[in-house]
Structure formats: structure tokens, C-alpha cells
Amino acid sequence: YDIVIANILYIPLIVACFYYSWRGFFFSSILVSIFLIFILASEPGIILLESALIQSVFFLIISGVIAVFSKIRIKSSEKLAEAENQFDSLFEAISEGFAYCRMIRDETEKSVDFQYLKVNTSFEKITGLARIEGKRGSEIARDLVQQNPDLFRTYKRVADTGEYESCEMKIASGSVHLSVSVYCTQKGYFLAVVTNITGRRKTEAALKESKTRISQIVSHLPVPLLYVGSSG
């Protein structure tokens, strides 16, 4: 107990080394130097002087080690922050909609809902769902899930099995068609990649209608037609 009380004043200095690295170590070194000056000025005995020197050297070694680890920690944090910023920039620049979600289970481990953890701007524009991070699908996408009952089942299967699946869904009374690719990042989580395929579906529908009209016209012609291919 006496040892703890005698050294408790060193704790703030160690904390300073941890959070401020070499600046904290430099500050600690100055205080240790001042401490030794006061000891020498008091004309201590040899035993007290040796004790003060050993204590100071030991403290400086501990502070130096902490400062080194703190520097490594700070650099790692900076690199991680830089990587996260680059990822966020790429995440926002992609034209496809991305939604990273967590499956919510009840006490029996049955999937009952999902939560939007992170979405990009494209996802909000494509789906019309804004400011949804942290919210549950049942809160803000109830109509969407009701219009597309297979959507939640797909999310659930992918989060449970880890197998990739894709599906299509409709929004805005069926006028907008979306392609949804679902990937599992880890068990219980999934990434939904959403692409607007309305233009493709309209083109396919127009082409189908055109073929139907041509077939109807041909079937009502009074004379048969002979089709000649490009090879003659």
C-alpha cells in the first residue's frame, strides 16, 4: 500500500506518455529531472540518492516503452482512419446502391427483422429510403418488403447460409424494377447491392410487344411470306 501511495503521482505521467507518445515522454523526463534536482539540493544520503536514481531510471524506462507503443498505436489508428476514409469515398462514388445490414433474431434464434448499418448515397437515391442507418427494415421498408415478400426471405437465407443469391424487386407501384444481389460478409450479416434495371425491363417489354404485333400482322396477311436468311 505504501508503495502504491509513493508512486501514485507517476500515474498521470504514464497516462500522458500513452496518449501523447514522445511529447508525454519529454514532459515526464523534465519532471524527473526536476525531481532529481530537488533531491540533490536537499543533500541526501547515499542510500536516498541511490533510491531516487533507481526510481527515476526505472520510471523513464517504463515511460519510454509506453511512448513507443503509443506511437505505434497512433500510426496504426491513422492508417486505419485513412483506409476507412478511402473506403467511404469509394463506397459513395459507386453508382450501385450498397446496404450493409445485420439480421435481427428473437430469443429462439429465428430471424425476425434486419437493421441497416451502413448505406451509400446511391442506395438512398435508387430506393427512395433516406437517413435509414441504424433503423430496422420493419420501420422504414415495411411497404417495400410487403410488395416484395421474397426479399426478406432472400436476406434471411444469405445471412444464415452464407451463400450468394440474387432477386428482383419492384417499388413505386411496380414502375421501378431493381436487381438485388445479396452477399454474406459474416454469419448474421449481409450486403445488398441494388441496381436500377427499369430501363432494361422497359426495353424487354417493348421488344416483346413489338414481336407480338409483328406476329399478329403476319398472321392476318392474305398471302404467305417467304423468309430469306442472310445466307440466301
Disulfide bonds with the S-S distance in Angstrom:
none
